[in-house]
């Protein structure tokens, strides 16, 4: 879940502010504070971006479990395609 803090940081990366329990205290007077509507729109946008990459996070977790270099070496040595088959299986399990 994208937080209000993350949305504000995305909108105003250099601004100084604090956020506690959804209440924002704006410290930086040189940068305009985003409106609540702008913050909510940014939360929606960032959440959509995050959700759209769910497949990539799941794939990466599976790829990290593999000893890929050893699998590639063994395939080259043995004339097999174990590594390619495993990667394709992960990709089919978590499609784009």
C-alpha positions as CSV (number, residue, x, y, z in Angstrom):
1,X,0.0,0.0,0.0
2,X,1.4,3.3,-1.0
3,X,1.6,5.8,1.8
4,X,0.9,9.5,1.9
5,X,4.6,10.1,2.7
6,X,5.6,8.2,-0.4
7,X,3.2,10.2,-2.5
8,X,4.4,13.5,-1.2
9,X,8.0,12.5,-1.6
10,X,7.2,11.6,-5.2
11,X,5.5,14.9,-5.9
12,X,8.1,17.1,-4.0
13,X,11.3,15.1,-3.7
14,X,13.3,17.9,-2.0
15,X,10.7,19.2,0.3
16,X,11.0,19.1,4.1
17,X,7.9,17.7,5.9
18,X,6.9,15.2,8.4
19,X,3.9,12.8,8.4
20,X,2.5,10.9,11.3
21,X,-0.8,9.0,11.2
22,X,-1.8,10.7,8.0
23,X,-1.2,14.2,9.3
24,X,1.3,16.2,7.3
25,X,3.4,19.0,8.9
26,X,4.9,21.1,6.1
27,X,8.3,22.4,7.1
28,X,9.7,23.7,3.8
29,X,8.3,27.1,3.0
30,X,10.2,27.4,-0.3
31,X,8.1,24.6,-1.8
32,X,4.3,24.6,-2.1
33,X,2.5,21.9,-0.2
34,X,0.6,19.6,-2.6
35,X,-3.2,19.6,-2.1
36,X,-5.0,16.6,-0.7
37,X,-6.4,15.9,-4.1
38,X,-2.9,15.9,-5.7
39,X,-1.6,13.6,-3.0
40,X,-4.5,11.2,-3.5
41,X,-4.0,11.2,-7.2
42,X,-0.3,10.5,-6.7
43,X,-1.2,7.6,-4.4
44,X,-3.5,6.1,-7.0
45,X,-0.8,6.5,-9.7
46,X,2.0,5.0,-7.6
47,X,-0.2,2.1,-6.5
48,X,-1.1,1.3,-10.1
49,X,2.5,1.4,-11.1
50,X,3.4,-0.9,-8.1
51,X,0.5,-3.3,-8.9
52,X,1.5,-3.5,-12.5
53,X,4.9,-4.9,-11.5
54,X,3.6,-7.7,-9.3
55,X,4.6,-10.3,-11.9
56,X,8.2,-9.0,-12.0
57,X,8.6,-9.2,-8.2
58,X,7.3,-12.7,-8.2
59,X,9.5,-13.7,-11.1
60,X,12.6,-12.2,-9.4
61,X,11.9,-14.1,-6.2
62,X,11.8,-17.3,-8.1
63,X,14.9,-16.5,-10.2
64,X,16.8,-15.7,-7.0
65,X,16.1,-19.2,-5.7
66,X,17.8,-20.7,-8.7
67,X,21.5,-21.3,-9.0
68,X,21.4,-20.0,-12.6
69,X,25.1,-20.0,-13.5
70,X,25.5,-23.6,-12.3
71,X,22.4,-24.5,-14.3
72,X,23.7,-22.9,-17.4
73,X,27.1,-24.6,-17.0
74,X,25.5,-28.0,-16.4
75,X,23.3,-27.5,-19.5
76,X,26.3,-26.5,-21.7
77,X,28.3,-29.5,-20.3
78,X,25.5,-32.0,-20.6
79,X,23.7,-30.7,-23.7
80,X,20.5,-30.2,-21.7
81,X,18.0,-27.3,-21.5
82,X,17.1,-27.4,-17.8
83,X,17.8,-23.7,-17.2
84,X,15.7,-22.5,-20.2
85,X,12.9,-24.8,-19.2
86,X,12.9,-23.5,-15.6
87,X,13.0,-19.9,-16.7
88,X,10.1,-20.4,-19.2
89,X,8.1,-22.2,-16.5
90,X,8.5,-19.3,-14.1
91,X,7.6,-16.8,-16.9
92,X,4.5,-18.8,-17.7
93,X,3.5,-19.0,-14.1
94,X,3.8,-15.2,-13.7
95,X,2.9,-13.7,-17.1
96,X,3.2,-10.0,-17.9
